[in-house]
Amino acid sequence: MIHNRAVVGTATFTISHETTLDKKSLKWSETMRVSKATIVNNARGIRMGVSVSCGSPCKASSHVPGHTLGSAFSGTVDYSDGVKKNKTHSGAAKYTFTFTKPGYTLGSFSYASLGFRCDDTFWNAANTRRLVRPGCVFPKFKPTLTTTSTLPEIAKNIRRIQARGGHYGKPGSGHPLHRLTDDRKAAANRRAV
């Protein structure tokens, strides 16, 4: 916080985000939490506002209230993406925080979330029937199966195939698991199994 060009106080806090996307939905929500602020010197009474955007055709609706820094608070953000048939949309949530207090020069800062991708590209070869509902994912996030203890025979078979050099689905192998969109190839693979 600045008054007459001199720093006269600070407020320190932590912001956390919890977001879960759904690979079969173009709608998702996020919970944003702001910790209790540590206020030093003349930083009492600072009002923080938050705005959120995600880039067209995505829409963000923020329910994070403006708040005077001090106590912890939280809110939610609802998102929906309007990606078109056979298209993808990549984006990120952008958060802009503004700070105000009468008689003082405060400011703002912004940052972006991990990038997301929404798509509606899972159609049959004739492009007449949707195979999977459109949805959104964090493409840089690599999920890892940590246990197959309830499926010992399947786990043993996966280890056997990976040991022979297949490495399918093994993190870092360069052979991630993926989903086929070609109906004929998927049917042929099922028959082979």
C-alpha positions in Angstrom: 0.0 0.0 0.0 1.4 3.4 -1.0 0.6 6.8 0.3 2.5 9.9 -1.0 4.9 7.5 -2.9 5.9 5.7 0.2 5.0 2.1 1.2 3.0 2.4 4.4 1.6 -1.1 4.8 1.3 -4.6 3.4 -1.2 -7.4 3.4 0.0 -11.0 2.8 -2.5 -13.8 2.0 -2.7 -17.0 0.0 -5.2 -17.7 -2.8 -6.1 -21.3 -3.7 -8.2 -22.7 -6.5 -10.0 -26.0 -6.7 -11.3 -26.9 -10.2 -12.6 -30.2 -11.6 -13.3 -30.5 -15.3 -15.5 -33.2 -16.8 -14.5 -34.9 -20.1 -18.2 -35.3 -20.9 -19.5 -31.8 -20.0 -18.9 -28.2 -21.2 -19.8 -26.9 -17.7 -17.6 -26.9 -14.6 -17.1 -24.9 -11.5 -14.2 -23.7 -9.3 -13.9 -22.9 -5.6 -11.5 -20.0 -4.9 -10.3 -19.5 -1.3 -8.4 -16.5 0.1 -6.7 -17.1 3.4 -6.7 -14.8 6.4 -4.4 -11.8 5.6 -1.5 -10.8 7.7 -1.7 -7.0 7.9 1.3 -4.9 8.6 1.2 -1.2 9.5 -1.5 0.9 7.7 -2.9 -1.8 5.4 -6.2 -2.2 7.3 -9.4 -1.5 5.3 -8.1 -2.7 1.9 -11.0 -3.9 -0.3 -10.2 -6.7 -2.8 -12.3 -7.3 -5.9 -12.0 -10.3 -8.3 -12.9 -10.6 -11.9 -12.6 -13.8 -13.9 -12.6 -14.4 -17.7 -11.8 -17.5 -19.9 -11.9 -16.4 -23.5 -14.7 -16.8 -26.0 -16.6 -19.1 -26.5 -16.0 -19.8 -22.8 -18.0 -17.8 -20.3 -17.1 -17.3 -16.6 -19.6 -16.2 -14.0 -17.8 -15.2 -10.7 -19.5 -15.6 -7.4 -16.4 -14.4 -5.4 -17.6 -11.5 -3.4 -15.6 -8.3 -2.9 -14.1 -8.4 0.5 -12.1 -6.3 3.0 -8.8 -8.1 3.6 -8.4 -9.6 7.1 -10.6 -12.7 7.6 -10.5 -15.6 5.2 -13.3 -15.9 2.6 -14.2 -17.9 -0.5 -16.5 -18.0 -3.5 -17.2 -20.0 -6.6 -16.8 -19.4 -10.4 -19.1 -21.2 -12.9 -17.8 -21.8 -16.4 -19.4 -23.0 -19.6 -17.8 -23.4 -23.0 -19.7 -23.1 -26.3 -17.3 -25.1 -28.5 -18.8 -26.0 -31.9 -19.3 -29.4 -33.6 -15.9 -30.9 -34.7 -14.0 -28.0 -33.0 -11.7 -27.6 -30.0 -11.2 -24.5 -27.8 -8.1 -24.1 -25.7 -8.0 -21.4 -23.1 -7.3 -20.6 -19.4 -9.1 -18.8 -16.7 -7.7 -15.3 -16.1 -8.0 -13.8 -12.7 -7.7 -10.1 -12.1 -7.5 -8.9 -8.4 -8.0 -5.2 -7.7 -7.3 -3.4 -4.4 -8.8 -0.1 -3.2 -8.8 2.1 -0.2 -9.8 5.8 -0.2 -6.8 8.1 -0.2 -4.2 5.4 -1.1 -2.6 4.2 -4.3 -3.2 0.5 -4.5 -3.1 -1.6 -7.6 -4.0 -4.9 -9.2 -2.4 -8.1 -10.4 -3.5 -10.9 -12.7 -2.5 -14.5 -13.5 -3.9 -17.4 -15.5 -4.9 -20.9 -14.6 -3.5 -24.1 -16.0 -4.7 -24.3 -19.6 -7.8 -26.2 -20.5 -9.2 -27.7 -23.7 -12.8 -28.3 -24.6 -13.8 -30.3 -27.6 -16.7 -31.7 -29.6 -14.6 -33.9 -32.0 -15.9 -37.4 -31.2 -18.2 -38.1 -34.1 -18.6 -41.2 -36.3 -16.8 -41.3 -39.7 -19.9 -40.0 -41.5 -20.0 -37.1 -39.1 -23.7 -37.8 -38.4 -23.7 -39.3 -34.9 -21.9 -38.0 -31.8 -19.9 -40.9 -30.1 -19.0 -39.1 -26.9 -20.6 -36.0 -25.4 -18.4 -32.9 -25.7 -16.2 -32.1 -22.6 -13.2 -30.3 -21.2 -9.9 -31.5 -19.8 -6.5 -30.1 -18.6 -4.4 -31.5 -21.4 -1.1 -31.0 -19.7 -2.3 -33.0 -16.6 -1.1 -36.6 -16.9 -3.3 -38.8 -14.6 -1.6 -41.9 -13.3 -3.3 -45.1 -12.1 -1.8 -45.8 -8.7 -3.4 -49.0 -7.8 -5.1 -52.0 -9.3 -5.1 -54.0 -6.1 -8.7 -54.9 -6.6 -7.9 -56.2 -10.1 -4.8 -58.4 -9.6 -5.0 -60.3 -12.9 -5.4 -57.1 -15.0 -2.5 -55.5 -13.1 -0.3 -58.5 -13.8 -1.2 -58.4 -17.5 -0.4 -54.7 -17.8 3.0 -55.3 -16.1 3.7 -58.2 -18.4 2.9 -56.2 -21.6 5.0 -53.2 -20.3 7.9 -55.5 -19.5 7.9 -56.8 -23.0 8.5 -53.3 -24.3 4.9 -52.1 -24.9 5.0 -49.4 -22.2 1.4 -48.5 -23.1 0.1 -46.1 -20.5 3.4 -46.1 -18.6 4.2 -42.5 -17.5 7.2 -41.1 -19.4 7.2 -43.9 -22.0 6.0 -41.7 -24.9 3.0 -44.1 -25.4 0.1 -42.6 -23.5 -3.3 -44.2 -23.5 -5.7 -42.6 -25.9 -9.2 -42.9 -27.2 -10.0 -43.9 -30.8 -12.6 -41.9 -32.8 -12.6 -44.3 -35.8 -15.5 -46.7 -35.2 -14.0 -49.4 -37.5 -10.6 -49.4 -35.8 -12.2 -49.5 -32.3 -14.4 -52.5 -33.4 -11.3 -54.3 -34.8 -9.4 -53.7 -31.6 -12.2 -55.1 -29.5 -12.5 -58.2 -31.7 -8.7 -58.7 -31.4 -8.9 -58.6 -27.6 
